[in-house]
Amino acid sequence: MSIEKYIKTQCGLDKFNHLRELADKSLINKIRLYHFVIIATLRDIFK
């Protein structure tokens, strides 16, 4: 399953890729990534 199905804007995908790179470095960044995916999915669900 690809993330493009849930996050549809280009700026959202760019932010996701940036946070995914940072998520390997610390737990806080991993939490930020999960939080972003939830919020972006809710925001882009009707686009």
PyMOL Python script that loads the backbone (N, CA, C, O; Angstrom):
from pymol import cmd

cmd.read_pdbstr("""\
ATOM      1  N   MET A   1       0.840  -1.168   0.000  1.00  0.00           N
ATOM      2  CA  MET A   1       0.000   0.000   0.000  1.00  0.00           C
ATOM      3  C   MET A   1       0.892   1.240   0.000  1.00  0.00           C
ATOM      4  O   MET A   1       1.797   1.356   0.826  1.00  0.00           O
ATOM      5  N   SER A   2       0.640   2.151  -0.912  1.00  0.00           N
ATOM      6  CA  SER A   2       1.486   3.339  -0.989  1.00  0.00           C
ATOM      7  C   SER A   2       0.847   4.504  -0.240  1.00  0.00           C
ATOM      8  O   SER A   2      -0.374   4.589  -0.104  1.00  0.00           O
ATOM      9  N   ILE A   3       1.684   5.373   0.225  1.00  0.00           N
ATOM     10  CA  ILE A   3       1.223   6.529   0.992  1.00  0.00           C
ATOM     11  C   ILE A   3       0.501   7.534   0.098  1.00  0.00           C
ATOM     12  O   ILE A   3      -0.292   8.337   0.589  1.00  0.00           O
ATOM     13  N   GLU A   4       0.768   7.500  -1.216  1.00  0.00           N
ATOM     14  CA  GLU A   4       0.123   8.433  -2.141  1.00  0.00           C
ATOM     15  C   GLU A   4      -1.387   8.250  -2.169  1.00  0.00           C
ATOM     16  O   GLU A   4      -2.118   9.156  -2.569  1.00  0.00           O
ATOM     17  N   LYS A   5      -1.853   7.092  -1.750  1.00  0.00           N
ATOM     18  CA  LYS A   5      -3.295   6.848  -1.683  1.00  0.00           C
ATOM     19  C   LYS A   5      -3.930   7.687  -0.573  1.00  0.00           C
ATOM     20  O   LYS A   5      -5.107   8.037  -0.654  1.00  0.00           O
ATOM     21  N   TYR A   6      -3.154   8.006   0.457  1.00  0.00           N
ATOM     22  CA  TYR A   6      -3.684   8.719   1.607  1.00  0.00           C
ATOM     23  C   TYR A   6      -3.263  10.189   1.658  1.00  0.00           C
ATOM     24  O   TYR A   6      -4.072  11.049   2.007  1.00  0.00           O
ATOM     25  N   ILE A   7      -2.023  10.480   1.319  1.00  0.00           N
ATOM     26  CA  ILE A   7      -1.536  11.862   1.288  1.00  0.00           C
ATOM     27  C   ILE A   7      -1.413  12.250  -0.175  1.00  0.00           C
ATOM     28  O   ILE A   7      -0.585  11.694  -0.897  1.00  0.00           O
ATOM     29  N   LYS A   8      -2.221  13.192  -0.616  1.00  0.00           N
ATOM     30  CA  LYS A   8      -2.336  13.457  -2.046  1.00  0.00           C
ATOM     31  C   LYS A   8      -1.656  14.738  -2.512  1.00  0.00           C
ATOM     32  O   LYS A   8      -1.434  14.900  -3.712  1.00  0.00           O
ATOM     33  N   THR A   9      -1.321  15.643  -1.617  1.00  0.00           N
ATOM     34  CA  THR A   9      -0.691  16.886  -2.044  1.00  0.00           C
ATOM     35  C   THR A   9       0.822  16.711  -2.139  1.00  0.00           C
ATOM     36  O   THR A   9       1.415  15.917  -1.409  1.00  0.00           O
ATOM     37  N   GLN A  10       1.431  17.459  -3.043  1.00  0.00           N
ATOM     38  CA  GLN A  10       2.878  17.349  -3.234  1.00  0.00           C
ATOM     39  C   GLN A  10       3.636  17.839  -2.006  1.00  0.00           C
ATOM     40  O   GLN A  10       4.640  17.242  -1.618  1.00  0.00           O
ATOM     41  N   CYS A  11       3.167  18.912  -1.398  1.00  0.00           N
ATOM     42  CA  CYS A  11       3.863  19.405  -0.203  1.00  0.00           C
ATOM     43  C   CYS A  11       3.732  18.411   0.948  1.00  0.00           C
ATOM     44  O   CYS A  11       4.654  18.276   1.752  1.00  0.00           O
ATOM     45  N   GLY A  12       2.614  17.724   1.036  1.00  0.00           N
ATOM     46  CA  GLY A  12       2.443  16.699   2.053  1.00  0.00           C
ATOM     47  C   GLY A  12       3.372  15.521   1.837  1.00  0.00           C
ATOM     48  O   GLY A  12       3.928  14.978   2.792  1.00  0.00           O
ATOM     49  N   LEU A  13       3.541  15.126   0.588  1.00  0.00           N
ATOM     50  CA  LEU A  13       4.452  14.024   0.276  1.00  0.00           C
ATOM     51  C   LEU A  13       5.903  14.408   0.546  1.00  0.00           C
ATOM     52  O   LEU A  13       6.691  13.589   1.017  1.00  0.00           O
ATOM     53  N   ASP A  14       6.250  15.661   0.244  1.00  0.00           N
ATOM     54  CA  ASP A  14       7.610  16.130   0.539  1.00  0.00           C
ATOM     55  C   ASP A  14       7.877  16.109   2.049  1.00  0.00           C
ATOM     56  O   ASP A  14       8.937  15.666   2.492  1.00  0.00           O
ATOM     57  N   LYS A  15       6.922  16.585   2.820  1.00  0.00           N
ATOM     58  CA  LYS A  15       7.071  16.597   4.273  1.00  0.00           C
ATOM     59  C   LYS A  15       7.151  15.167   4.816  1.00  0.00           C
ATOM     60  O   LYS A  15       7.941  14.890   5.718  1.00  0.00           O
ATOM     61  N   PHE A  16       6.338  14.261   4.269  1.00  0.00           N
ATOM     62  CA  PHE A  16       6.377  12.868   4.685  1.00  0.00           C
ATOM     63  C   PHE A  16       7.757  12.264   4.442  1.00  0.00           C
ATOM     64  O   PHE A  16       8.300  11.585   5.314  1.00  0.00           O
ATOM     65  N   ASN A  17       8.326  12.507   3.262  1.00  0.00           N
ATOM     66  CA  ASN A  17       9.644  11.960   2.944  1.00  0.00           C
ATOM     67  C   ASN A  17      10.715  12.517   3.872  1.00  0.00           C
ATOM     68  O   ASN A  17      11.617  11.792   4.292  1.00  0.00           O
ATOM     69  N   HIS A  18      10.616  13.794   4.190  1.00  0.00           N
ATOM     70  CA  HIS A  18      11.574  14.413   5.114  1.00  0.00           C
ATOM     71  C   HIS A  18      11.457  13.794   6.512  1.00  0.00           C
ATOM     72  O   HIS A  18      12.466  13.452   7.127  1.00  0.00           O
ATOM     73  N   LEU A  19      10.241  13.655   7.003  1.00  0.00           N
ATOM     74  CA  LEU A  19      10.048  13.080   8.333  1.00  0.00           C
ATOM     75  C   LEU A  19      10.428  11.605   8.364  1.00  0.00           C
ATOM     76  O   LEU A  19      10.898  11.111   9.389  1.00  0.00           O
ATOM     77  N   ARG A  20      10.232  10.901   7.261  1.00  0.00           N
ATOM     78  CA  ARG A  20      10.611   9.486   7.210  1.00  0.00           C
ATOM     79  C   ARG A  20      12.124   9.322   7.328  1.00  0.00           C
ATOM     80  O   ARG A  20      12.601   8.374   7.952  1.00  0.00           O
ATOM     81  N   GLU A  21      12.874  10.240   6.732  1.00  0.00           N
ATOM     82  CA  GLU A  21      14.333  10.201   6.858  1.00  0.00           C
ATOM     83  C   GLU A  21      14.771  10.456   8.295  1.00  0.00           C
ATOM     84  O   GLU A  21      15.721   9.839   8.778  1.00  0.00           O
ATOM     85  N   LEU A  22      14.085  11.358   8.973  1.00  0.00           N
ATOM     86  CA  LEU A  22      14.437  11.700  10.352  1.00  0.00           C
ATOM     87  C   LEU A  22      13.967  10.640  11.356  1.00  0.00           C
ATOM     88  O   LEU A  22      14.510  10.552  12.457  1.00  0.00           O
ATOM     89  N   ALA A  23      12.975   9.847  10.990  1.00  0.00           N
ATOM     90  CA  ALA A  23      12.367   8.901  11.929  1.00  0.00           C
ATOM     91  C   ALA A  23      13.341   7.825  12.382  1.00  0.00           C
ATOM     92  O   ALA A  23      13.158   7.241  13.450  1.00  0.00           O
ATOM     93  N   ASP A  24      14.365   7.554  11.598  1.00  0.00           N
ATOM     94  CA  ASP A  24      15.337   6.537  11.986  1.00  0.00           C
ATOM     95  C   ASP A  24      16.265   7.006  13.101  1.00  0.00           C
ATOM     96  O   ASP A  24      16.936   6.189  13.732  1.00  0.00           O
ATOM     97  N   LYS A  25      16.310   8.300  13.346  1.00  0.00           N
ATOM     98  CA  LYS A  25      17.285   8.857  14.279  1.00  0.00           C
ATOM     99  C   LYS A  25      16.803   8.914  15.718  1.00  0.00           C
ATOM    100  O   LYS A  25      17.616   8.802  16.637  1.00  0.00           O
ATOM    101  N   SER A  26      15.501   9.086  15.943  1.00  0.00           N
ATOM    102  CA  SER A  26      15.039   9.163  17.331  1.00  0.00           C
ATOM    103  C   SER A  26      13.557   8.812  17.439  1.00  0.00           C
ATOM    104  O   SER A  26      12.823   8.815  16.451  1.00  0.00           O
ATOM    105  N   LEU A  27      13.151   8.517  18.637  1.00  0.00           N
ATOM    106  CA  LEU A  27      11.767   8.153  18.906  1.00  0.00           C
ATOM    107  C   LEU A  27      10.830   9.349  18.710  1.00  0.00           C
ATOM    108  O   LEU A  27       9.715   9.186  18.214  1.00  0.00           O
ATOM    109  N   ILE A  28      11.270  10.530  19.090  1.00  0.00           N
ATOM    110  CA  ILE A  28      10.450  11.734  18.935  1.00  0.00           C
ATOM    111  C   ILE A  28      10.116  11.972  17.461  1.00  0.00           C
ATOM    112  O   ILE A  28       8.982  12.312  17.122  1.00  0.00           O
ATOM    113  N   ASN A  29      11.101  11.793  16.600  1.00  0.00           N
ATOM    114  CA  ASN A  29      10.854  11.985  15.166  1.00  0.00           C
ATOM    115  C   ASN A  29       9.920  10.916  14.608  1.00  0.00           C
ATOM    116  O   ASN A  29       9.153  11.188  13.685  1.00  0.00           O
ATOM    117  N   LYS A  30       9.975   9.720  15.149  1.00  0.00           N
ATOM    118  CA  LYS A  30       9.061   8.666  14.711  1.00  0.00           C
ATOM    119  C   LYS A  30       7.629   9.016  15.113  1.00  0.00           C
ATOM    120  O   LYS A  30       6.693   8.795  14.345  1.00  0.00           O
ATOM    121  N   ILE A  31       7.464   9.556  16.305  1.00  0.00           N
ATOM    122  CA  ILE A  31       6.141   9.990  16.758  1.00  0.00           C
ATOM    123  C   ILE A  31       5.636  11.133  15.892  1.00  0.00           C
ATOM    124  O   ILE A  31       4.456  11.171  15.543  1.00  0.00           O
ATOM    125  N   ARG A  32       6.521  12.068  15.540  1.00  0.00           N
ATOM    126  CA  ARG A  32       6.142  13.170  14.651  1.00  0.00           C
ATOM    127  C   ARG A  32       5.670  12.642  13.297  1.00  0.00           C
ATOM    128  O   ARG A  32       4.708  13.160  12.730  1.00  0.00           O
ATOM    129  N   LEU A  33       6.340  11.617  12.781  1.00  0.00           N
ATOM    130  CA  LEU A  33       5.962  11.027  11.501  1.00  0.00           C
ATOM    131  C   LEU A  33       4.567  10.423  11.585  1.00  0.00           C
ATOM    132  O   LEU A  33       3.731  10.675  10.717  1.00  0.00           O
ATOM    133  N   TYR A  34       4.304   9.630  12.618  1.00  0.00           N
ATOM    134  CA  TYR A  34       2.983   9.017  12.762  1.00  0.00           C
ATOM    135  C   TYR A  34       1.896  10.065  12.931  1.00  0.00           C
ATOM    136  O   TYR A  34       0.811   9.939  12.362  1.00  0.00           O
ATOM    137  N   HIS A  35       2.181  11.089  13.703  1.00  0.00           N
ATOM    138  CA  HIS A  35       1.226  12.183  13.901  1.00  0.00           C
ATOM    139  C   HIS A  35       0.940  12.884  12.573  1.00  0.00           C
ATOM    140  O   HIS A  35      -0.214  13.176  12.260  1.00  0.00           O
ATOM    141  N   PHE A  36       1.978  13.150  11.800  1.00  0.00           N
ATOM    142  CA  PHE A  36       1.801  13.804  10.512  1.00  0.00           C
ATOM    143  C   PHE A  36       0.954  12.959   9.569  1.00  0.00           C
ATOM    144  O   PHE A  36       0.071  13.487   8.892  1.00  0.00           O
ATOM    145  N   VAL A  37       1.211  11.656   9.517  1.00  0.00           N
ATOM    146  CA  VAL A  37       0.454  10.781   8.612  1.00  0.00           C
ATOM    147  C   VAL A  37      -1.027  10.775   8.977  1.00  0.00           C
ATOM    148  O   VAL A  37      -1.882  10.806   8.091  1.00  0.00           O
ATOM    149  N   ILE A  38      -1.333  10.736  10.251  1.00  0.00           N
ATOM    150  CA  ILE A  38      -2.736  10.733  10.685  1.00  0.00           C
ATOM    151  C   ILE A  38      -3.420  12.040  10.297  1.00  0.00           C
ATOM    152  O   ILE A  38      -4.511  12.028   9.726  1.00  0.00           O
ATOM    153  N   ILE A  39      -2.785  13.151  10.602  1.00  0.00           N
ATOM    154  CA  ILE A  39      -3.385  14.457  10.317  1.00  0.00           C
ATOM    155  C   ILE A  39      -3.494  14.689   8.804  1.00  0.00           C
ATOM    156  O   ILE A  39      -4.529  15.153   8.326  1.00  0.00           O
ATOM    157  N   ALA A  40      -2.440  14.373   8.052  1.00  0.00           N
ATOM    158  CA  ALA A  40      -2.469  14.580   6.604  1.00  0.00           C
ATOM    159  C   ALA A  40      -3.499  13.700   5.924  1.00  0.00           C
ATOM    160  O   ALA A  40      -4.134  14.124   4.958  1.00  0.00           O
ATOM    161  N   THR A  41      -3.674  12.482   6.411  1.00  0.00           N
ATOM    162  CA  THR A  41      -4.676  11.595   5.843  1.00  0.00           C
ATOM    163  C   THR A  41      -6.068  12.143   6.082  1.00  0.00           C
ATOM    164  O   THR A  41      -6.897  12.144   5.172  1.00  0.00           O
ATOM    165  N   LEU A  42      -6.335  12.607   7.285  1.00  0.00           N
ATOM    166  CA  LEU A  42      -7.651  13.196   7.573  1.00  0.00           C
ATOM    167  C   LEU A  42      -7.889  14.446   6.734  1.00  0.00           C
ATOM    168  O   LEU A  42      -9.009  14.700   6.293  1.00  0.00           O
ATOM    169  N   ARG A  43      -6.850  15.211   6.520  1.00  0.00           N
ATOM    170  CA  ARG A  43      -6.985  16.454   5.770  1.00  0.00           C
ATOM    171  C   ARG A  43      -7.195  16.203   4.278  1.00  0.00           C
ATOM    172  O   ARG A  43      -7.960  16.922   3.634  1.00  0.00           O
ATOM    173  N   ASP A  44      -6.532  15.201   3.725  1.00  0.00           N
ATOM    174  CA  ASP A  44      -6.582  14.958   2.280  1.00  0.00           C
ATOM    175  C   ASP A  44      -7.584  13.885   1.876  1.00  0.00           C
ATOM    176  O   ASP A  44      -7.620  13.498   0.708  1.00  0.00           O
ATOM    177  N   ILE A  45      -8.381  13.404   2.788  1.00  0.00           N
ATOM    178  CA  ILE A  45      -9.274  12.286   2.488  1.00  0.00           C
ATOM    179  C   ILE A  45     -10.300  12.634   1.401  1.00  0.00           C
ATOM    180  O   ILE A  45     -10.728  11.748   0.660  1.00  0.00           O
ATOM    181  N   PHE A  46     -10.692  13.877   1.297  1.00  0.00           N
ATOM    182  CA  PHE A  46     -11.710  14.260   0.323  1.00  0.00           C
ATOM    183  C   PHE A  46     -11.140  14.944  -0.918  1.00  0.00           C
ATOM    184  O   PHE A  46     -11.903  15.463  -1.732  1.00  0.00           O
ATOM    185  N   LYS A  47      -9.833  14.955  -1.077  1.00  0.00           N
ATOM    186  CA  LYS A  47      -9.218  15.587  -2.253  1.00  0.00           C
ATOM    187  C   LYS A  47      -9.084  14.611  -3.369  1.00  0.00           C
ATOM    188  O   LYS A  47      -8.588  14.961  -4.440  1.00  0.00           O
TER     189      LYS A  47
END
""", "prot")
cmd.dss("prot")
cmd.show_as("cartoon", "prot")
cmd.util.cbc("prot")
cmd.orient("prot")
